[in-house]
Amino acid sequence: MMKKHLLLLAFVGLSACNPGGYHLTNRTANRIGVDSVAAPADSSIANFLKPYRQGLDKAMNEVLARSTGRIEKGQPDGPLNDLLTDALLKQSSQRYGKPIDCSHLNFGGIRNNLPEGNITTGSVFEVMPFDNQLVVLTLKGDMLQQMLNHFAVGNKLVVGGLRAKIHNGQATSVTFNNGRTLQPNETYTVAMSDYVADGGDDAGFLKNPVKRENISYLIRDALIDYFRNQGKTGQPINPVSDGRISLE
């Protein structure tokens, strides 16, 4: 039991002394109550940890926005797919300082749906528990087409800023919301996870883009900022899909 206390205290110490200095990747987690790791004889430890638990609970329970219904991901398209990629496109463009052509999320990285009613910080952590960074890749059109085709297999293409049809596992009829068309020799900017940009999900071909730019923005933080701003408008989120990805 003492080992558990020491590990927990060490984590608290690292978090307090090095804010933003360390992060974990590719992990899974379950919520546990801090009191559950403290035996009655260790009440002093429980009391020491109490303000940390209270602060965490307060942060995780912050209501960012409201939804009129449950927001779920889907294949080939779903309300959550559209909402998250639109949020990333908007927030990453603001951070980047100029428009970005499209955004992408790997389908498997969306780990939960969003609830009806209150969307809290904790809700966003459940959807996106990994500390993945947003990066902006500049890609030639032929590489962007390769990326779209790659994720179209299995109907797992999750994008913002464009519409496409999936035909025999290939992305076709690609049109951008900004009016551009997909041309093999033109360049396009794509906001995406550093996990995919580093070759995750078997996307190793993305390791050699025209340019890669890190914008120092966690995907999860971008989503939290987006939902918080949405909440300030007073308008609830309506869980609808615009059909941007369809089967042909």
N, C-alpha and C positions, 0 to 999 in steps of 0.2 A: 504493500500500500504506500509506503514511504517513497518508493521509486516514482509512483504516479504523481505524488505531491511535488517531488523535486523536478520532474519533467514539466509539470504545469507551471511551476514557479519560474523555471528557466525560460519557458516560452513567454510568460508575462514580462520577464526582465528584458528579453530581447526586443519585444514589441515596444516597451516603454523607452528603451535606450536607443533604438535604431528604427524610428518610424520610417517605413518605406525602404529600409535598408536590406531587408530579407523578405523573400516570399517563397511559398511552396507551389509546386506545379504537379499536375497529374496525380492528385490525391482524391480520396473519397473521405467523407466525414459524416458523422451522425451527431445530432445535438444531444448533449448530456447536461444535466444540471450540475453546477459546481458543487452543491452540497452532497451529491451522490458519491463523490470521491473522497469525502472527508468522514472518517469515523468519529463517533462522539468524543473520543479522547483527543481528537485533533481540532476542536472547536476554534482554537486560536488561528489555525490556518484558514478555516472556513470564514472567520471574521475578517482575516486579512484580504481574502479574495472577494468578499462581498461587494465592495465598491466597483471592482472590475466587472463582476457579473451584472450589477445594476446598470453600469454604463453601457455594457454590451446590449442588454435587453432594451434599453431606451433607444439605442441607435438602430437596432434591428426592427423595432416596432414602429419606427417613424413611418407615417402614412405619406406616400409620395403622390399617389393618384388613385382614382377609383375607376372601376370597370363595370359596365352594365351587364357583363356576363363572363363566364370562364373563357380564357383566351388560350387556345390550344394550337400546337404545331401539327402539321399534316403533310401528306405527300399526295400529289406533287406540290401542293401549296396549302397554306393554312394561315389563319389570322395571326398566330404568333410569329410565323416565318416573316410575314410582311411587316408586322409592327417592329420587330427587333432590327431587321435590316434597314428599315426606314429611319429608325432612331439612330443607328450607327452612321448612316450616311449623313444625317443632319449634324450630329455632334462632331463627327470627324471632319466635315467640311469647315465647321466653325473653328476647330482647333488648328486645322491645316491652313486656314486663311484664304482659301479659294475653293471653287466648286470641285467636287470629285465625281467622276462619271458613274460609279456604281459601288455597291458594297456586297460583301459575301460573309456568310457564316456556315460553318460545317454543321450539318444536320445533327450529327451525334453529339456535338458540343452543347446543344440546347437540352439541358438535363431535366427540366420540369416545365409544367404549364403555369400560367398565371391565374390567380383565383378571381372569381366574381367578387365585387365589392372592393375592399381596401387592398391596394398594392403597396406593400411595405418594402423597406430596404431588405428585410429578410427574404421576401418573395423573390427579389432580384438575385440574391445570393443562391437561392435554390435553383433558379433557372441557369445561372452562370457561376458555378462555384470555383472556376479556375482563374488563376491570375494571368490570363492571357492579355497581351498588349495589342492595341490597334496599330497596324502599320499601313502605310500607303505604298502600294507597288505601282510603278509605271510599266505597263505591259504592251508589247506589240499586239496588234489585233489577232494575229494567228495564235499567239500564246493564250490570249484571253479566250479565244474560241476553244482551245484545247482544255482550258480550265472549266469552261461551261460544260463541255462534253464529258469531262471526267466526272463531274458531280451530277450530271444528268442520269448517269447509270444508277439504276435503283431508285430513280425519282427523288434524289436527295439534293437537288439544286435549290439553294436558299439565297436569294439575292434581293438587293434593293436598287432602284434606279434604272431598271430595265425590265422588259417583258420578253418571254421566249416560249417556244413550244418544244416539247420533247417528242422526237420521232425516232423510233428504233434505237433508243439510248443516246441520241445526239440532240444537241440544242440547235434549233432552227428558228428562223423568223425572228432573229434578235433585233429589238429596237430599244433605244435608250430614251428615257424620259426627257432628256435635254435636247432631243432632236437629232442626235448623232446616229450614224449607222455603223455597223461593225465592218471595218475594212482591214484586211490582213496586214497592211503596211503602215497603218496609222497607230498612234499610241493612245492609251487610255489609262486613267488612274482608278485604282481599286482599293477601297478600304477593307481590310480583312484582319483576321487573327494572325499573330506571329507564329502560332502553331502550324497553320496551313502554309504560311509563307516560308517556313523552315522545312517544308516537305511533308508535314503531317497529313494523314489520310491519303497516303501514297501520291502526294502531289509534289514529288521531287523536282518536276520540271519547272516549278516556280522559283527555284533557288537561283536562277540566272535571269532576273528581270532587267529591263532597261535601267531602272532605278528603284531603290528601296529607301523609304524614309520612315524613321520612327518618330511618332508624335507624342510620346510619353503620356499615354492615356490608356488606362485599363479598359477593356471592353465593358466590364461590369460597372466601372465608374461612369462611363459614357451613358449606359442605360439608366443608371440612377439619376444622373443629371437630366436626362430626357424626361423621365417620368416625373421628377420633381417640378420641372418647368411646365409639364402638362397639367399637373395638379394645380399650379398657380393660376391657370386660366379659368378654373372652376368648371370646365367641361369634362364629363366622364369619357372614358375610352370605350368605343363600340367595337366588339370583337368581330370584325368582318375581314374577309379576304377579297382582294381585288382581282384574283385570277391571273396574276402576272405570269405564273408558270402553269401551262396546260398540256395535256397529252393529246397527241395527234395520231 
